[in-house]
Amino acid sequence: MASFKSLLVLLSGAAVVLGQHVGRGCGTTITEEELAAAEAHFATHRKEALMAKAAPITVHWNIIYRDTTVNDGYIPESSIEAQMQVLNDDFAGSGISFTLGDVQRIQNAEWFRFLGPYDTVEMENEMKRLYRKGDASTLNVYTVGFEAGRARGLLGYATFPVNYALNATDDGVVMRHNSVPGGQPPDPTTLGAP
């Protein structure tokens, strides 16, 4: 069910990209077969979610930053709280709500600058292995800079619910640090919603 929650967050923030890098936008890539499996999983769990109010989804924030300035990834509590409000507003009436879990701040300039879904898989695996919290009922959000390499300019990417059983540690959403409300430097995406 938690991976379903990750999918909902992903779908609320970006379109799925089939097998290609698009620069600025969503970095999630899947094959046609993976898309079909994800849609089938979503359809099955969607019925369950719409029939009853779900328990709040705990969201753990993993703030990866270069230094303690907002421009270099150090997101203030007020922006995290504003993003949580956006999530709750966007899902109001769906039976799904979000509650703030832990906020971890991790100073790692390399992760902040280079991490992405394409050519830094080992780096991402290390980050998630060290900092991921909870189980399938929680959502982990990681914020990074997407400043270099093939991930330069991405807004974010996420895993799909059908992948949770294969690799639970990989579950979560990775997003650009300044796409939250009040993000710096100013960006058209700093509304925290699609």
C-alpha positions as CSV (number, residue, x, y, z in Angstrom):
1,M,0.0,0.0,0.0
2,A,2.8,2.5,0.7
3,S,4.3,2.1,-2.7
4,F,0.8,3.0,-3.9
5,K,1.2,6.2,-1.9
6,S,4.5,6.9,-3.6
7,L,2.8,6.5,-6.9
8,L,0.1,8.9,-6.0
9,V,2.7,11.5,-5.0
10,L,4.6,10.8,-8.3
11,L,1.4,11.1,-10.4
12,S,0.5,14.4,-8.6
13,G,3.9,15.9,-9.5
14,A,5.0,14.7,-12.9
15,A,4.1,12.7,-16.0
16,V,5.7,9.3,-16.7
17,V,8.5,9.3,-19.2
18,L,8.9,6.1,-21.2
19,G,12.6,5.2,-21.6
20,Q,14.1,8.6,-22.3
21,H,15.8,11.5,-20.6
22,V,13.8,14.7,-21.0
23,G,16.1,17.2,-19.3
24,R,13.9,19.4,-17.1
25,G,11.0,17.4,-15.9
26,C,10.4,13.9,-14.4
27,G,13.3,11.5,-14.5
28,T,11.3,8.4,-13.9
29,T,11.7,5.9,-16.8
30,I,9.9,2.7,-17.3
31,T,9.3,0.2,-20.1
32,E,5.9,-0.4,-21.6
33,E,5.7,-3.7,-19.6
34,E,6.5,-1.9,-16.4
35,L,3.9,0.8,-17.1
36,A,1.2,-1.9,-17.7
37,A,2.1,-3.6,-14.4
38,A,2.1,-0.3,-12.6
39,E,-1.3,0.7,-14.0
40,A,-2.8,-2.7,-13.1
41,H,-1.4,-2.4,-9.5
42,F,-2.7,1.2,-9.3
43,A,-6.2,0.1,-10.5
44,T,-6.3,-2.7,-7.9
45,H,-5.3,-0.5,-5.0
46,R,-7.2,2.6,-6.1
47,K,-10.5,0.8,-5.3
48,E,-9.3,0.0,-1.8
49,A,-8.2,3.6,-1.2
50,L,-11.3,5.2,-2.5
51,M,-13.6,3.0,-0.4
52,A,-12.3,4.0,3.0
53,K,-10.3,6.7,4.6
54,A,-6.7,5.6,4.8
55,A,-4.4,6.1,7.8
56,P,-2.2,9.2,7.3
57,I,0.9,8.6,5.4
58,T,4.0,9.5,7.3
59,V,6.5,11.4,5.2
60,H,10.1,11.3,6.1
61,W,12.3,14.1,4.6
62,N,15.9,13.5,3.8
63,I,17.4,16.9,3.0
64,I,20.7,16.5,1.1
65,Y,22.5,19.8,1.0
66,R,25.9,21.3,0.0
67,D,26.0,24.0,2.7
68,T,23.6,25.6,5.1
69,T,22.2,28.2,2.7
70,V,18.8,27.7,1.0
71,N,20.4,28.0,-2.4
72,D,22.6,25.1,-1.7
73,G,19.8,22.8,-0.5
74,Y,19.3,23.6,3.2
75,I,15.5,23.7,3.1
76,P,13.9,25.5,6.1
77,E,11.2,23.9,8.2
78,S,8.7,26.4,6.9
79,S,9.1,25.1,3.3
80,I,8.8,21.5,4.4
81,E,5.6,22.4,6.4
82,A,4.3,24.3,3.3
83,Q,4.9,21.3,1.1
84,M,3.1,19.0,3.5
85,Q,0.1,21.4,3.4
86,V,0.2,21.3,-0.5
87,L,0.1,17.5,-0.4
88,N,-2.8,17.5,2.0
89,D,-4.7,20.2,0.1
90,D,-4.1,18.3,-3.2
91,F,-5.4,15.0,-1.8
92,A,-8.3,16.5,0.2
93,G,-11.4,14.5,-0.4
94,S,-9.5,11.4,-1.6
95,G,-9.3,9.8,1.8
96,I,-5.5,10.2,1.8
97,S,-3.6,12.5,4.1
98,F,0.0,13.1,5.0
99,T,1.7,13.7,8.3
100,L,5.3,14.9,8.8
101,G,7.7,12.3,10.1
102,D,11.4,12.8,10.7
103,V,13.5,15.4,8.9
104,Q,17.1,14.4,8.4
105,R,19.7,16.9,7.2
106,I,22.6,15.3,5.4
107,Q,25.5,17.4,4.2
108,N,27.0,15.8,1.1
109,A,28.0,18.1,-1.7
110,E,28.6,15.2,-4.1
111,W,25.1,13.7,-3.7
112,F,23.6,17.2,-3.8
113,R,25.2,18.0,-7.1
114,F,25.3,14.7,-9.0
115,L,22.6,12.3,-7.8
116,G,20.1,11.3,-10.4
117,P,18.3,8.2,-11.8
118,Y,20.7,7.6,-14.7
119,D,24.4,7.2,-14.0
120,T,24.6,7.5,-10.2
121,V,22.7,4.4,-9.1
122,E,25.4,3.3,-6.7
123,M,25.3,6.7,-5.1
124,E,21.6,6.7,-4.8
125,N,21.6,3.1,-3.3
126,E,24.1,4.2,-0.7
127,M,22.0,7.3,0.3
128,K,18.8,5.3,0.6
129,R,20.4,2.4,2.4
130,L,21.8,4.8,5.0
131,Y,18.8,7.1,5.4
132,R,15.6,5.5,4.4
133,K,13.1,5.1,7.3
134,G,9.9,3.1,7.8
135,D,8.3,0.5,5.7
136,A,5.7,0.2,2.9
137,S,3.3,2.4,4.9
138,T,5.7,5.4,4.8
139,L,7.0,7.8,2.2
140,N,10.6,8.9,2.0
141,V,11.4,12.2,0.2
142,Y,15.0,13.0,-0.7
143,T,15.9,16.5,-1.9
144,V,19.0,17.1,-4.1
145,G,20.3,19.7,-6.5
146,F,20.3,17.9,-9.9
147,E,23.1,20.2,-11.0
148,A,25.3,18.0,-13.1
149,G,25.5,15.0,-15.3
150,R,22.5,13.5,-17.1
151,A,20.2,14.5,-14.2
152,R,21.0,18.2,-14.6
153,G,17.7,20.2,-14.5
154,L,15.4,17.4,-13.4
155,L,12.5,18.1,-11.1
156,G,12.5,14.7,-9.7
157,Y,11.7,11.0,-10.0
158,A,10.2,8.2,-8.0
159,T,9.8,4.4,-7.8
160,F,6.6,2.6,-8.6
161,P,4.5,0.5,-6.2
162,V,5.1,-2.7,-8.2
163,N,8.9,-2.3,-7.5
164,Y,8.6,-2.3,-3.7
165,A,8.7,-6.1,-3.3
166,L,11.8,-6.3,-5.5
167,N,13.8,-3.6,-3.7
168,A,12.1,-2.0,-0.7
169,T,15.2,0.2,0.1
170,D,14.8,2.0,-3.3
171,D,11.2,3.1,-2.5
172,G,10.7,6.9,-2.4
173,V,10.7,10.2,-4.2
174,V,13.8,12.2,-5.1
175,M,13.1,15.8,-6.0
176,R,14.9,19.0,-6.6
177,H,15.4,21.0,-3.5
178,N,14.0,24.3,-4.8
179,S,10.8,22.9,-6.1
180,V,9.1,23.1,-2.6
181,P,7.1,26.3,-1.8
182,G,9.5,29.1,-1.1
183,G,12.4,27.3,-2.9
184,Q,15.5,29.2,-3.7
185,P,16.7,30.2,-6.2
186,P,13.2,31.2,-7.4
187,D,11.8,28.8,-10.0
188,P,8.4,28.4,-11.7
189,T,8.1,25.0,-10.0
190,T,8.3,26.3,-6.4
191,L,4.6,25.9,-5.8
192,G,5.1,22.3,-4.5
193,A,2.3,21.0,-6.8
194,P,1.7,20.1,-10.5
